[in-house]
Amino acid sequence: MAGKIIIFSAPSGSGKTTIVRQLMQKIPRLSFSISATNRPPRKNEKDGVDYYFLPTEQFRKKINNGEFLEWEEVYQGTYYGTLKSEIDRINAEGKVAVLDVDVVGGTNIKKQYGQEALAIFIKPPSLHELEKRLKNRDTDSIAIIQKRLAKAEKELGYARFFDQIIVNDQLEVAYEEAEMLVNKFISLK
């Protein structure tokens, strides 16, 4: 493993992706690690930009071939993972990989990378606020939102395994805290 990586994990709807996108725009040394999934694209998502959308059998074949740094069956039959080739690509460019991953994947990667990884957990102010955010996103059915909330309760228990926890009560404040942590980490030798 060569190069540093930055891991962001959070329950769905916590603001993690928004914070990561802002960091990517502001800090040129960062490069976003595109995750792979077997779920269908949402409207406006593009293969190779938002995710690598793989058929289930191809995803499973890559698992069996050891091509993932980490992978997880996040929901029954729905896989997400980080391809080793994606991290290699970013390292070859001399950049710092930024991963937006599930909490289990985040903790597994942190164990592998140790001090070469900065693991940040973005926490919603409350489950009630998280529910409001998920409904306002208008991307999922009520049934899916309820699944995400149930999963969020479990995910919050993983926060203690991360290097830093940022409570996203106000997006700008949370972003500024993330930017400070990332800049400090990438400037360390």
Order of alpha helices (4+ residues) and beta strands (2+ residues): beta-alpha-beta-beta-beta-alpha-beta-beta-alpha-beta-alpha-beta-alpha-alpha-beta-alpha
